[in-house]
Amino acid sequence: MAFTDTRVFLTGNFTFKDGKNKPTETRVSDTAVAAALRLSGRDPADFGFTFMEMYRGHAMRDATEHQLVGFFQDDDAARRAAHHRARAWLKERQNKPEIDIES
């Protein structure tokens, strides 16, 4: 399942305002969980996706969202926490009946 696929498919560097760089990493699981949230009408930023939070409200966020689903390379705790919150929400939603708008 893609939610548990730890393969890295994109790496990069984030440059802070002071000019320092920090490596970034996007895994298959990051994109799978973010896509499931988007398909459910939710913003991955609400679940702790680092760069999605940082760029919330940024004018270019929609155009560059596919580059924002990763995490800092050495921040597995943030990744685990975001994935845990997202997967718990998705599981809870899966068990709820859909709203019937025709009633």
C-alpha positions, 0 to 999 in steps of 0.5 A: 500500500502506498501509505506505507511506501517509504521510498524517496522519490524527491529530495531538495533543499529548503533555503531559510531567510538567513541563507541556511539550507536544510535538506528536504525529502518527499516519500511515496507515502507522503504523496499518497496520504496527501492525495487521499486527504485532498480527495476527501476535501481536506488540506494536508496542512491541517494535519501537520504537513510541514511545507503545506503549513509553511506555505498556507495562504501563499499565492503560488501554493496551488501551483507548487503544491506537489513540491510541498508534500514532503518534510525536512529530511531529518524530521521523521517525528513530524512525518509520523505525527502528520501521517498518524493524524491523517490516517486516523481521520481518513479511517474515521471518515471511512466508517461514517455513512455518506450524507444523502443529499437527496433526502 
